[in-house]
Amino acid sequence: MYNVVGVRFKKAGKIYYFDPVEHPVGTDHHVIVETARGVEYGKVVVGQKQVDESDVVLPLKKVIRIASDQDAKVVEENRSAAQNAFGTCLDKIRAHGLKMKLVDVEFTFDRNKIIFYFTAEGRIDFRELVKDLASVFRTRIELRQIGVRDEAKMLGGIGPCGRVLCCSSWLGDFDPVSIKMAKDQSLSLNPTKISGLCGRLMCCLKFEHDNYESIREELPSVGKTVVTSLGEGRVTGINASSKTVYVQLFDLGGRPKEMPLDEVVVK
C-alpha cells in the first residue's frame, strides 16, 4: 500500500497521485511537486489515503513542499507571460504560413519549458517555427497537437443544456461515447442535437448509459409478443426512462398504447 495525495494542475484536469512524504498536506492545499515535465504547482483535491500498487504509476513522484504566497505570485506571472507568448506565437505562425490554430500557451512552474497547444487538420512541419520561438524565449519549446475535444476543454463555453461545458468545469477524463448510447436512450440521431460544441458526441450521453442498459434488460425487446390487461399485442417501442413499453394490440388496432412494465408479460 502507498500513502498518496491526488493533485490537479488545472481546474478540470486529470488527477495525479503523489507521495506526500512527511508534509502535512490536506485537501485544497497548493503544493509544489516533481513531475515528468519538471517542477509544477498544483492543488490537492484528494486528501491523504492508502492505495494499492495497481492504482499508481511507479516510481511515485514526491511532493517537494507546500506552496507559499510567493509561489502563487510566480504562477500569476507565468500566466501573464503565457498571454504575451500567445501573441508572439501567432505572429510567427502567420509569418511561416502554417495552417494551424493556436489554442493555448502554458509555462511550466519553473519556466523550464513553454508548451504551445494547437489544432490542425493534418500533420504540420513546425521545425522552423520551433527554432524561431526558441530564439525568442531562450528556453525549451514544445508544440503539442490536440484534438477538438481537448480544444473545447481548454477554451470552455456553454453547452446545449445552457450550462458550462462539463469537460471544462469538472470532467477530468474523456470516456468513449458511441452512437449506440443515443439509440439506447431513444434520442434523436440528428447530429446537431446530440453533438457538443466540439462537434463530437456529447459526453453526457455516457453519464446515464449504465442505468439505461440495466433498465432495458428488464423491458421486453421490440417485436416481442406480449400479453396485457387489454389483450395480446406486439412491442413497437420502449421508454427506458419511464420503464414503459409501447404495445400494438392485435384486436383493438389503432395507435400503440404505452403501458407500464408490470402490466406486460412476454408470451
Contacts in CASP RR format, 6 or more apart in sequence:
PFRMAT RR
TARGET T0000
AUTHOR 0000-0000-0000
METHOD contacts of the structure
MODEL  1
MYNVVGVRFKKAGKIYYFDPVEHPVGTDHHVIVETARGVEYGKVVVGQKQ
VDESDVVLPLKKVIRIASDQDAKVVEENRSAAQNAFGTCLDKIRAHGLKM
KLVDVEFTFDRNKIIFYFTAEGRIDFRELVKDLASVFRTRIELRQIGVRD
EAKMLGGIGPCGRVLCCSSWLGDFDPVSIKMAKDQSLSLNPTKISGLCGR
LMCCLKFEHDNYESIREELPSVGKTVVTSLGEGRVTGINASSKTVYVQLF
DLGGRPKEMPLDEVVVK
1 50 0 8 1.000
1 51 0 8 1.000
1 52 0 8 1.000
1 53 0 8 1.000
2 17 0 8 1.000
2 19 0 8 1.000
2 50 0 8 1.000
2 51 0 8 1.000
2 52 0 8 1.000
2 53 0 8 1.000
2 56 0 8 1.000
2 60 0 8 1.000
3 19 0 8 1.000
3 20 0 8 1.000
3 48 0 8 1.000
3 49 0 8 1.000
3 50 0 8 1.000
4 17 0 8 1.000
4 18 0 8 1.000
4 19 0 8 1.000
4 20 0 8 1.000
4 46 0 8 1.000
4 48 0 8 1.000
4 49 0 8 1.000
4 50 0 8 1.000
4 51 0 8 1.000
4 56 0 8 1.000
4 60 0 8 1.000
5 17 0 8 1.000
5 18 0 8 1.000
5 20 0 8 1.000
5 25 0 8 1.000
5 26 0 8 1.000
5 31 0 8 1.000
5 44 0 8 1.000
5 46 0 8 1.000
5 47 0 8 1.000
5 48 0 8 1.000
5 49 0 8 1.000
5 63 0 8 1.000
6 15 0 8 1.000
6 16 0 8 1.000
6 17 0 8 1.000
6 18 0 8 1.000
6 44 0 8 1.000
6 45 0 8 1.000
6 46 0 8 1.000
6 47 0 8 1.000
7 15 0 8 1.000
7 16 0 8 1.000
7 17 0 8 1.000
7 18 0 8 1.000
7 31 0 8 1.000
7 33 0 8 1.000
7 42 0 8 1.000
7 43 0 8 1.000
7 44 0 8 1.000
7 45 0 8 1.000
7 46 0 8 1.000
7 63 0 8 1.000
8 14 0 8 1.000
8 15 0 8 1.000
8 16 0 8 1.000
8 42 0 8 1.000
8 43 0 8 1.000
8 45 0 8 1.000
9 16 0 8 1.000
9 40 0 8 1.000
9 41 0 8 1.000
9 42 0 8 1.000
9 43 0 8 1.000
11 168 0 8 1.000
11 169 0 8 1.000
12 153 0 8 1.000
12 167 0 8 1.000
12 168 0 8 1.000
12 169 0 8 1.000
12 170 0 8 1.000
12 171 0 8 1.000
12 172 0 8 1.000
13 172 0 8 1.000
14 172 0 8 1.000
14 173 0 8 1.000
15 45 0 8 1.000
15 46 0 8 1.000
15 172 0 8 1.000
16 35 0 8 1.000
16 61 0 8 1.000
17 46 0 8 1.000
17 51 0 8 1.000
17 55 0 8 1.000
17 56 0 8 1.000
17 57 0 8 1.000
17 60 0 8 1.000
18 31 0 8 1.000
18 33 0 8 1.000
18 60 0 8 1.000
18 61 0 8 1.000
18 62 0 8 1.000
18 63 0 8 1.000
19 60 0 8 1.000
19 61 0 8 1.000
19 62 0 8 1.000
19 63 0 8 1.000
20 48 0 8 1.000
20 63 0 8 1.000
21 62 0 8 1.000
21 63 0 8 1.000
23 31 0 8 1.000
23 63 0 8 1.000
23 65 0 8 1.000
23 66 0 8 1.000
24 66 0 8 1.000
25 31 0 8 1.000
25 44 0 8 1.000
25 47 0 8 1.000
25 48 0 8 1.000
25 63 0 8 1.000
25 66 0 8 1.000
26 44 0 8 1.000
26 47 0 8 1.000
26 48 0 8 1.000
27 44 0 8 1.000
27 45 0 8 1.000
27 46 0 8 1.000
27 47 0 8 1.000
28 43 0 8 1.000
28 44 0 8 1.000
28 45 0 8 1.000
29 43 0 8 1.000
29 44 0 8 1.000
29 66 0 8 1.000
29 67 0 8 1.000
30 41 0 8 1.000
30 42 0 8 1.000
30 43 0 8 1.000
30 44 0 8 1.000
30 66 0 8 1.000
30 67 0 8 1.000
30 71 0 8 1.000
30 72 0 8 1.000
31 41 0 8 1.000
31 42 0 8 1.000
31 43 0 8 1.000
31 44 0 8 1.000
31 63 0 8 1.000
31 64 0 8 1.000
31 65 0 8 1.000
31 66 0 8 1.000
31 67 0 8 1.000
32 39 0 8 1.000
32 40 0 8 1.000
32 41 0 8 1.000
32 42 0 8 1.000
32 63 0 8 1.000
32 64 0 8 1.000
32 65 0 8 1.000
32 66 0 8 1.000
32 67 0 8 1.000
32 71 0 8 1.000
32 109 0 8 1.000
33 39 0 8 1.000
33 40 0 8 1.000
33 42 0 8 1.000
33 61 0 8 1.000
33 62 0 8 1.000
33 63 0 8 1.000
33 64 0 8 1.000
34 40 0 8 1.000
34 61 0 8 1.000
34 62 0 8 1.000
34 64 0 8 1.000
35 61 0 8 1.000
36 61 0 8 1.000
37 108 0 8 1.000
37 113 0 8 1.000
38 108 0 8 1.000
38 109 0 8 1.000
38 110 0 8 1.000
38 112 0 8 1.000
38 113 0 8 1.000
39 64 0 8 1.000
39 108 0 8 1.000
39 109 0 8 1.000
39 110 0 8 1.000
39 112 0 8 1.000
40 108 0 8 1.000
40 109 0 8 1.000
41 67 0 8 1.000
41 71 0 8 1.000
41 72 0 8 1.000
41 74 0 8 1.000
41 75 0 8 1.000
41 109 0 8 1.000
42 67 0 8 1.000
71 109 0 8 1.000
74 109 0 8 1.000
75 109 0 8 1.000
78 107 0 8 1.000
78 109 0 8 1.000
78 111 0 8 1.000
79 107 0 8 1.000
81 107 0 8 1.000
82 104 0 8 1.000
82 105 0 8 1.000
82 106 0 8 1.000
82 107 0 8 1.000
82 114 0 8 1.000
83 105 0 8 1.000
85 105 0 8 1.000
85 107 0 8 1.000
85 114 0 8 1.000
85 116 0 8 1.000
85 137 0 8 1.000
86 102 0 8 1.000
86 104 0 8 1.000
86 105 0 8 1.000
88 133 0 8 1.000
88 136 0 8 1.000
89 102 0 8 1.000
89 105 0 8 1.000
89 116 0 8 1.000
89 133 0 8 1.000
90 102 0 8 1.000
92 129 0 8 1.000
92 132 0 8 1.000
92 133 0 8 1.000
92 136 0 8 1.000
93 100 0 8 1.000
93 102 0 8 1.000
93 129 0 8 1.000
95 132 0 8 1.000
96 126 0 8 1.000
96 128 0 8 1.000
96 129 0 8 1.000
96 132 0 8 1.000
98 124 0 8 1.000
98 126 0 8 1.000
98 129 0 8 1.000
99 120 0 8 1.000
99 121 0 8 1.000
99 124 0 8 1.000
100 118 0 8 1.000
100 119 0 8 1.000
100 120 0 8 1.000
100 124 0 8 1.000
100 126 0 8 1.000
101 118 0 8 1.000
101 119 0 8 1.000
101 120 0 8 1.000
102 116 0 8 1.000
102 117 0 8 1.000
102 118 0 8 1.000
103 117 0 8 1.000
103 118 0 8 1.000
103 119 0 8 1.000
103 146 0 8 1.000
103 151 0 8 1.000
103 154 0 8 1.000
103 155 0 8 1.000
104 116 0 8 1.000
104 117 0 8 1.000
104 154 0 8 1.000
104 155 0 8 1.000
105 114 0 8 1.000
105 115 0 8 1.000
105 116 0 8 1.000
105 117 0 8 1.000
106 114 0 8 1.000
106 115 0 8 1.000
106 117 0 8 1.000
107 113 0 8 1.000
107 114 0 8 1.000
107 115 0 8 1.000
108 114 0 8 1.000
108 115 0 8 1.000
111 139 0 8 1.000
112 139 0 8 1.000
112 140 0 8 1.000
113 139 0 8 1.000
113 140 0 8 1.000
113 141 0 8 1.000
113 142 0 8 1.000
114 133 0 8 1.000
114 137 0 8 1.000
114 139 0 8 1.000
114 140 0 8 1.000
114 141 0 8 1.000
114 142 0 8 1.000
115 142 0 8 1.000
115 143 0 8 1.000
115 144 0 8 1.000
116 133 0 8 1.000
116 141 0 8 1.000
116 142 0 8 1.000
116 143 0 8 1.000
116 144 0 8 1.000
117 144 0 8 1.000
117 146 0 8 1.000
117 150 0 8 1.000
117 154 0 8 1.000
118 124 0 8 1.000
118 143 0 8 1.000
118 144 0 8 1.000
118 145 0 8 1.000
118 146 0 8 1.000
119 145 0 8 1.000
119 146 0 8 1.000
119 147 0 8 1.000
119 148 0 8 1.000
119 151 0 8 1.000
120 145 0 8 1.000
124 145 0 8 1.000
126 143 0 8 1.000
129 143 0 8 1.000
130 141 0 8 1.000
130 143 0 8 1.000
133 141 0 8 1.000
134 140 0 8 1.000
134 141 0 8 1.000
146 154 0 8 1.000
148 198 0 8 1.000
148 199 0 8 1.000
148 200 0 8 1.000
149 167 0 8 1.000
149 174 0 8 1.000
149 198 0 8 1.000
149 200 0 8 1.000
151 198 0 8 1.000
152 165 0 8 1.000
152 167 0 8 1.000
152 168 0 8 1.000
152 196 0 8 1.000
152 197 0 8 1.000
152 198 0 8 1.000
153 165 0 8 1.000
153 167 0 8 1.000
153 168 0 8 1.000
153 171 0 8 1.000
154 168 0 8 1.000
155 168 0 8 1.000
156 164 0 8 1.000
156 165 0 8 1.000
156 167 0 8 1.000
156 168 0 8 1.000
156 197 0 8 1.000
157 164 0 8 1.000
157 165 0 8 1.000
157 168 0 8 1.000
157 197 0 8 1.000
158 164 0 8 1.000
158 165 0 8 1.000
159 165 0 8 1.000
159 196 0 8 1.000
159 197 0 8 1.000
160 193 0 8 1.000
160 196 0 8 1.000
160 202 0 8 1.000
161 204 0 8 1.000
165 197 0 8 1.000
166 203 0 8 1.000
166 204 0 8 1.000
167 174 0 8 1.000
167 203 0 8 1.000
171 203 0 8 1.000
174 203 0 8 1.000
175 203 0 8 1.000
175 206 0 8 1.000
176 206 0 8 1.000
177 200 0 8 1.000
177 201 0 8 1.000
177 202 0 8 1.000
177 203 0 8 1.000
177 205 0 8 1.000
177 206 0 8 1.000
178 201 0 8 1.000
179 189 0 8 1.000
179 201 0 8 1.000
181 201 0 8 1.000
181 205 0 8 1.000
181 206 0 8 1.000
181 209 0 8 1.000
181 212 0 8 1.000
182 188 0 8 1.000
182 189 0 8 1.000
182 194 0 8 1.000
182 201 0 8 1.000
182 205 0 8 1.000
183 189 0 8 1.000
184 209 0 8 1.000
184 212 0 8 1.000
184 213 0 8 1.000
184 216 0 8 1.000
184 240 0 8 1.000
185 205 0 8 1.000
185 208 0 8 1.000
185 209 0 8 1.000
185 212 0 8 1.000
185 240 0 8 1.000
185 241 0 8 1.000
186 238 0 8 1.000
186 239 0 8 1.000
186 240 0 8 1.000
186 241 0 8 1.000
187 193 0 8 1.000
187 194 0 8 1.000
187 205 0 8 1.000
188 194 0 8 1.000
194 201 0 8 1.000
194 202 0 8 1.000
194 205 0 8 1.000
195 201 0 8 1.000
195 202 0 8 1.000
196 202 0 8 1.000
212 240 0 8 1.000
212 241 0 8 1.000
215 240 0 8 1.000
215 241 0 8 1.000
215 243 0 8 1.000
216 238 0 8 1.000
216 240 0 8 1.000
218 243 0 8 1.000
218 261 0 8 1.000
219 238 0 8 1.000
219 240 0 8 1.000
219 243 0 8 1.000
219 245 0 8 1.000
219 261 0 8 1.000
220 226 0 8 1.000
220 235 0 8 1.000
220 238 0 8 1.000
220 245 0 8 1.000
220 264 0 8 1.000
220 266 0 8 1.000
221 235 0 8 1.000
222 235 0 8 1.000
222 236 0 8 1.000
222 237 0 8 1.000
222 238 0 8 1.000
223 234 0 8 1.000
223 235 0 8 1.000
223 236 0 8 1.000
224 234 0 8 1.000
224 235 0 8 1.000
224 266 0 8 1.000
224 267 0 8 1.000
225 232 0 8 1.000
225 233 0 8 1.000
225 234 0 8 1.000
225 235 0 8 1.000
225 266 0 8 1.000
225 267 0 8 1.000
226 232 0 8 1.000
226 233 0 8 1.000
226 234 0 8 1.000
226 235 0 8 1.000
226 245 0 8 1.000
226 247 0 8 1.000
226 264 0 8 1.000
226 265 0 8 1.000
226 266 0 8 1.000
226 267 0 8 1.000
227 233 0 8 1.000
227 264 0 8 1.000
227 265 0 8 1.000
227 266 0 8 1.000
227 267 0 8 1.000
228 247 0 8 1.000
228 249 0 8 1.000
228 259 0 8 1.000
228 263 0 8 1.000
228 264 0 8 1.000
228 265 0 8 1.000
229 263 0 8 1.000
230 249 0 8 1.000
230 252 0 8 1.000
230 257 0 8 1.000
231 249 0 8 1.000
231 250 0 8 1.000
231 251 0 8 1.000
232 249 0 8 1.000
232 250 0 8 1.000
232 251 0 8 1.000
232 267 0 8 1.000
233 247 0 8 1.000
233 248 0 8 1.000
233 249 0 8 1.000
233 250 0 8 1.000
234 247 0 8 1.000
234 248 0 8 1.000
234 250 0 8 1.000
235 245 0 8 1.000
235 246 0 8 1.000
235 247 0 8 1.000
235 248 0 8 1.000
235 264 0 8 1.000
236 246 0 8 1.000
236 247 0 8 1.000
236 248 0 8 1.000
236 256 0 8 1.000
237 245 0 8 1.000
237 246 0 8 1.000
237 256 0 8 1.000
238 244 0 8 1.000
238 245 0 8 1.000
238 246 0 8 1.000
239 245 0 8 1.000
239 246 0 8 1.000
239 258 0 8 1.000
243 260 0 8 1.000
243 261 0 8 1.000
244 258 0 8 1.000
244 259 0 8 1.000
244 260 0 8 1.000
244 261 0 8 1.000
245 258 0 8 1.000
245 259 0 8 1.000
245 261 0 8 1.000
245 264 0 8 1.000
246 256 0 8 1.000
246 257 0 8 1.000
246 258 0 8 1.000
246 259 0 8 1.000
247 256 0 8 1.000
247 257 0 8 1.000
247 259 0 8 1.000
247 264 0 8 1.000
248 254 0 8 1.000
248 256 0 8 1.000
249 257 0 8 1.000
END
